[in-house]
Amino acid sequence: MLAPAKLQQLHALIEQSTSEEWLWMSGYLAGLARGNDAAQLPPASNKATANGIVTVLYGTETGNSKKVATTLAGKLKQAGRKTKLVAAEQYKLQQLSAEETLLIAISTQGEGEPPANAKALYDYLHQLQTPLQGLQYAVVALGSKSYPLFCQAGIDVDAQLKRLQATAIAPIALCDDDYEPVADAWMSNVLTALQQQAPVAKPAAAVVSVQSSGKKTFTATLGVNQLLNDTGSNKKVHHLEFDLPEELVYLPGNAVGVTPHNSASVVAQIIQLLQVQPDAIFSFKQQSASAKHLLTQVVSISHLTTAVVKKYAQLIQTDIPDTRIDLFDLLRIYPWPSEFAAQQLFDILNPITPRLYTISSSPNTHPGQIHLTAALHEFDTEEGSKHGFGSTYVTQLKPGTKVDMFLHQQKHFQIPRSDRHLIMLAYGTGIAPFRSMVAERDATGASGKNWLLFAEENRVTDFYYQSEWQSLHETGSLHQWHVGFSTNTQQQKTLQQLVLEHEEQLWQWLNSGAYVFISGEKAVAGKPVEEALLQLIARKQQSSEEAAANYLKELAKEGRYAKELY
């Protein structure tokens, strides 16, 4: 207890101070009580981070730095801060110049070296010459005093950020084997420093500006194309990241339409079979362009419809079996008569149909980007195994490629209100919209809970975005998650089995107003999963299947039950 005179002085100080100054004093005193040198805490930057993301980055070998970073990210989210937790090896180094607040937890290995997953970041900071005057940061270094270069990697990172003119919002903390007390004090200092800045304002929901046609066309540049499956998988699922024009925003649950391009080599062969020049001008659906342009970007030449094949047979007066065939094979097997005008062929062809891909990124977590999660589609034909035209184009795109897209608003499949619980039932690439929604709810501080049930073939090779889901769970944004894999001997569970296994709690969530969304391949995530839900509802209501179906219909009318199947 304080002596009366000191207590009187304290009351006088409190009366003369603002609420922001109270917060600063509380953190300052907490730091002193823990033995940390809080007196060295620099004044907080005047720069507001209310609308910016706080990036918490960790470099770790044994997992301790990750534990510190995860704990800090959780505290920041509880305080209403938009927070991104990322492992050093997954961090895009070019993003550093755009960061507002960067908090780093990093360990030291061997002779003062950074952990393997932070080596690229460590080297990048030492080589970087561009000032980072707009960046505020703090570093917590983990190590052991039994080694001569105690916490050297963290000390080096801190020194390089200072050299680059970044602003420290808290002094570096050096943690020994018993790291938690010092790390806790450092976190307290960081939180206090951030609290002194502008009050947190939750970001407004993004709004898409669309043209009267309902489509907003734009050009995006591919930055990343990464195969998500590990060696040995039967699938090829790609994660793609596109950079967006600055003026474009979207909502979680939206999709983008992409018009695939035909293979340049196949187009060249078709032009040769038609005996025309690549730059010869032809018309198609009220537009005129070169043969090369039309065959590459406008007309469909893959898996022609039977109607097109019949028209072709009538034109060349040849019997052709009712079948679906590529234009190249059609021209090769049933040659185009040289005396015929090639324009007649363009007149019977169909345009390329855009392919829709649900966005897997969040406008607030991944600003300036759109992410897609696309699988290469394989199917069997009489001629053998073939790949889908659209999926081949998208999954084989090279970084730097510019792609024309348009936004597609899926009115039936929109992110729920922030205070509503969300049940997500996903199979395969059906994980895409849920990655978008949970990341957005995480970034905007939504109070509603999130529960993911995900199924695929193999846990080792096909668990998409596993580390992201783990981090979201550890920081409290993914409240529950359950997974099943059809080829794992210990976890052989389908999506419908997961539903029935957790029917008691699912029913509780539904009764509390939760939304339930299904996404994935129609054959796997469509009827089988809906039947599992109907069984669950009928049992819990002690009603008929018809009554259970009516229950789901009512949920759908309210917007609480939606499916995205393909």
Residue pairs with C-beta under 8 A, 6 or more apart in sequence:
2 10
14 22
17 25
20 195
20 196
23 192
23 195
23 196
24 44
24 192
24 195
24 196
26 192
27 38
27 41
27 188
27 189
27 191
27 192
27 193
27 195
28 38
28 41
28 192
29 38
30 38
30 185
30 188
30 192
31 37
31 38
31 41
31 185
31 188
31 189
31 192
32 38
32 39
34 181
34 182
34 184
34 185
34 188
35 181
35 185
36 173
36 182
36 185
36 186
36 189
37 171
38 185
38 189
40 171
41 170
41 171
41 189
41 192
41 193
42 167
42 168
42 169
42 170
42 171
44 169
44 193
44 194
44 196
44 197
45 136
45 167
45 169
45 197
46 197
47 100
47 134
47 136
47 167
47 197
48 197
48 198
49 81
49 100
49 101
49 136
49 194
49 197
49 198
50 197
50 198
50 199
50 200
50 201
51 201
51 203
52 82
52 100
52 101
53 82
53 83
53 84
53 100
53 101
53 364
53 365
53 367
53 443
54 76
54 81
54 82
54 83
54 84
54 100
54 101
54 103
54 194
55 83
55 84
55 86
55 91
55 99
55 101
55 102
55 103
56 69
56 72
56 73
56 76
56 83
56 84
56 85
56 86
56 103
56 105
57 69
57 86
57 87
57 88
57 91
57 102
57 103
57 104
57 105
57 121
58 65
58 66
58 68
58 69
58 70
58 85
58 86
58 87
58 88
58 104
58 105
58 106
59 65
59 87
59 88
59 104
59 105
59 106
59 107
59 114
59 115
59 117
59 118
59 121
59 122
59 153
60 66
60 87
60 105
60 106
60 107
60 115
60 117
60 118
61 107
61 109
61 115
61 116
61 117
62 107
64 107
64 142
64 179
65 105
65 106
65 107
65 115
65 140
65 142
66 87
66 105
68 105
68 140
68 142
68 179
68 183
68 187
69 85
69 103
69 105
70 85
70 471
70 474
70 475
71 183
71 187
72 103
72 105
72 187
72 190
73 83
73 85
73 471
73 475
74 474
74 475
74 476
75 187
75 191
76 83
76 191
76 194
77 83
77 442
77 445
77 475
77 476
77 477
78 476
79 191
79 194
79 195
79 200
80 200
80 202
80 445
81 194
81 200
82 203
82 364
82 365
82 443
82 444
82 445
83 442
83 443
83 475
84 365
84 443
85 471
85 475
87 117
87 467
88 106
88 115
88 117
88 118
88 120
88 121
89 117
89 118
89 120
90 467
91 121
93 120
93 121
93 124
96 102
96 124
96 128
96 132
96 135
97 130
97 132
97 134
99 132
99 135
100 134
100 135
100 136
101 135
101 136
101 137
101 169
101 194
102 135
102 136
102 137
102 166
103 137
103 138
103 139
103 190
104 137
104 138
104 139
104 140
104 154
104 157
105 139
105 140
105 142
105 183
106 114
106 115
106 118
106 139
106 140
106 141
106 142
106 153
106 154
106 157
107 114
107 115
107 141
107 142
107 143
107 153
107 154
108 114
108 141
108 142
108 143
108 147
108 149
108 150
108 151
108 152
108 153
108 154
109 115
109 116
109 153
111 149
112 147
112 149
112 152
112 153
112 156
113 119
113 152
113 153
114 121
114 122
114 153
114 156
114 157
115 153
118 153
121 157
122 153
122 156
122 157
125 157
125 160
125 161
125 164
126 156
126 160
128 160
128 164
130 164
131 164
131 165
132 161
132 164
132 165
132 166
133 165
133 166
133 167
135 161
135 164
135 166
135 167
136 166
136 167
136 168
136 169
137 161
137 166
137 167
137 168
137 169
138 168
138 169
138 170
138 172
138 186
138 189
138 190
138 193
139 154
139 157
139 158
139 161
139 168
139 172
139 173
140 154
140 172
140 173
140 175
140 182
140 183
140 186
140 187
141 151
141 153
141 154
141 155
141 157
141 158
141 172
141 173
141 174
141 175
142 151
142 154
142 175
142 179
142 183
143 150
143 151
143 152
143 153
143 154
143 174
143 175
143 176
144 150
144 176
144 177
145 176
145 177
146 177
150 174
150 176
151 174
151 175
154 172
154 174
155 172
155 174
158 168
158 172
161 168
162 168
169 190
169 193
169 194
170 186
170 189
170 190
170 193
171 189
173 182
173 183
173 185
173 186
173 189
174 182
175 182
175 183
176 182
202 444
202 445
203 364
203 443
203 444
205 251
205 444
206 249
206 250
206 251
206 363
206 364
207 249
207 251
208 216
208 248
208 249
208 250
208 251
208 254
208 407
208 409
209 216
209 247
209 249
210 216
210 407
210 409
214 409
215 257
215 406
215 407
215 408
216 248
216 406
216 407
217 404
217 405
217 406
218 244
218 245
218 248
218 404
218 405
218 406
218 407
219 245
219 402
219 403
219 404
219 405
220 242
220 243
220 244
220 245
220 370
220 402
220 403
220 405
221 242
221 243
221 400
221 401
221 402
221 403
222 240
222 241
222 242
222 397
222 398
222 399
222 400
222 401
222 402
222 403
223 241
223 242
223 243
223 369
223 399
224 239
224 240
224 241
224 399
225 238
225 239
225 240
225 395
225 397
225 398
225 399
226 238
226 239
226 240
227 236
227 237
227 238
227 239
228 237
228 238
228 239
228 373
228 464
228 465
229 235
229 236
229 237
229 461
229 462
230 460
230 461
230 462
231 461
232 458
232 460
232 461
233 457
233 458
233 461
233 462
234 457
234 458
235 375
235 376
235 428
235 457
235 461
235 462
236 375
236 376
236 395
237 373
237 374
237 375
237 376
237 428
237 429
237 462
237 464
238 373
238 374
238 375
238 376
238 394
238 395
239 360
239 371
239 372
239 373
239 464
240 371
240 372
240 373
240 374
240 394
240 397
241 361
241 366
241 369
241 370
241 371
242 369
242 370
242 371
242 372
242 403
242 405
243 368
243 369
244 368
244 369
244 370
246 368
248 407
249 363
250 359
250 363
250 370
250 407
251 363
251 409
251 414
251 415
252 359
252 362
252 363
252 414
252 415
252 433
252 436
252 437
252 439
252 440
253 358
253 359
253 410
253 413
253 414
253 415
253 433
253 436
253 437
254 358
254 359
254 407
254 408
254 409
254 410
255 356
255 357
255 358
255 359
255 407
255 408
255 410
256 356
256 357
256 359
256 370
256 372
256 405
256 406
256 407
256 408
257 354
257 355
257 356
257 405
257 406
257 407
257 408
258 354
258 355
258 356
258 357
258 390
258 393
258 394
258 403
258 404
258 405
259 297
259 352
259 353
259 354
259 355
259 404
260 352
260 355
260 389
260 390
260 392
260 393
260 394
261 296
261 297
261 393
262 295
262 296
262 297
262 301
262 302
262 352
262 389
264 296
266 301
266 326
266 328
267 292
267 295
267 296
267 301
268 278
269 328
270 295
270 301
270 327
270 328
270 331
271 277
271 278
271 291
271 292
271 295
273 328
273 331
273 332
273 335
273 336
274 291
274 331
274 336
274 342
274 345
275 336
275 338
276 291
276 342
277 291
278 290
278 291
278 292
279 290
279 291
279 292
280 290
280 291
280 342
281 288
281 289
281 290
281 291
282 288
282 289
282 290
282 291
282 294
282 342
282 343
282 346
283 343
283 346
284 294
284 298
284 299
284 346
284 349
284 351
285 351
287 298
289 298
291 342
294 346
295 301
297 352
298 351
298 352
299 346
299 349
299 350
299 351
299 352
300 349
300 350
300 351
300 352
300 353
301 326
301 327
301 328
301 349
302 326
302 327
302 389
303 324
303 325
303 326
303 389
304 312
304 324
304 325
304 326
304 327
304 330
304 349
304 350
305 324
305 350
306 322
306 323
306 324
308 348
308 349
308 350
309 320
309 322
309 323
309 324
309 325
309 330
310 320
310 322
311 348
312 320
312 330
312 334
312 345
312 348
313 319
313 320
313 334
315 340
315 344
315 345
315 348
316 334
316 336
316 337
316 340
318 334
320 330
320 334
325 333
327 349
329 383
336 342
336 345
354 406
355 390
355 391
355 394
356 408
357 372
357 373
357 374
357 394
357 432
358 372
358 373
358 410
358 432
358 433
358 436
358 519
358 564
359 370
359 371
359 372
359 432
359 433
359 436
360 371
360 372
360 373
360 431
360 432
360 433
360 435
360 436
361 369
361 370
361 371
361 435
361 436
361 439
362 435
362 436
362 437
362 439
362 440
362 442
362 443
363 440
364 439
364 440
364 443
364 444
365 439
365 440
365 442
365 443
366 439
370 405
371 435
371 436
372 394
372 432
373 429
373 431
373 432
373 435
373 464
374 391
374 394
374 395
374 429
375 391
375 395
375 428
375 429
376 387
376 388
376 391
376 392
376 395
377 387
377 388
377 390
377 391
378 385
378 386
378 387
378 388
379 385
379 386
379 387
379 388
380 386
397 403
410 564
412 559
412 562
413 433
413 517
413 519
413 562
413 563
413 564
414 559
415 436
415 437
415 440
415 441
416 422
416 437
416 448
416 515
416 560
417 448
418 441
418 444
418 445
418 446
418 447
418 448
419 446
419 447
419 448
420 448
420 513
420 514
420 515
421 448
421 449
421 450
421 451
421 509
421 512
421 513
421 514
421 515
422 437
422 438
422 441
422 448
422 449
422 450
422 451
422 514
422 515
422 517
423 451
423 453
423 506
423 509
423 510
423 514
423 515
423 516
423 517
424 434
424 437
424 438
424 450
424 451
424 452
424 453
424 454
424 517
424 519
425 453
425 495
425 498
425 499
425 516
425 517
425 518
425 519
425 520
425 525
425 529
426 434
426 452
426 453
426 454
426 455
426 495
426 518
426 519
426 520
426 525
427 454
427 455
427 456
427 495
427 519
427 520
427 521
427 524
427 525
427 529
428 455
428 456
428 462
428 520
428 521
428 524
428 525
429 464
429 520
430 518
430 519
430 520
430 521
430 525
430 564
431 454
431 464
431 465
431 519
432 519
433 517
433 519
433 564
434 452
434 517
434 519
435 465
435 468
437 450
438 450
438 452
438 472
438 477
438 478
439 472
440 446
441 448
441 450
441 477
442 472
442 475
442 477
449 479
449 480
449 514
450 472
450 477
450 478
450 479
450 480
451 478
451 479
451 480
451 481
451 509
451 514
452 469
452 478
452 480
452 481
452 482
453 481
453 482
453 483
453 484
453 495
453 498
453 499
453 502
454 481
454 482
454 483
454 484
454 495
455 483
455 484
455 485
455 486
455 493
455 494
455 495
455 498
455 524
456 462
456 463
456 464
456 483
456 485
456 486
457 485
457 486
457 487
458 485
458 487
458 488
459 483
459 485
459 488
459 491
460 488
462 485
463 483
463 485
469 478
469 481
472 478
473 479
473 481
482 498
482 501
482 502
483 491
483 498
484 491
484 492
484 493
484 494
484 495
484 497
484 498
485 491
485 492
485 493
486 492
486 493
486 494
493 501
494 524
494 528
495 520
495 524
495 525
495 528
495 529
495 532
496 528
496 529
496 531
496 532
497 532
499 506
499 529
499 532
499 533
499 536
500 532
500 535
500 536
503 536
503 539
503 540
506 516
506 536
507 536
507 537
507 540
510 516
510 537
510 555
513 560
514 560
515 559
515 560
515 561
515 562
516 533
516 555
516 560
516 561
517 561
517 562
517 563
517 564
518 525
518 526
518 529
518 530
518 562
518 563
518 564
518 565
519 525
519 563
519 564
519 565
520 565
520 566
521 565
521 566
522 565
522 566
525 563
525 565
526 563
526 565
530 552
530 563
533 548
533 552
534 545
534 548
534 549
534 552
535 548
537 543
537 548
537 551
537 552
538 544
538 545
538 547
538 548
541 547
541 548
541 551
543 551
552 561
555 561
556 562
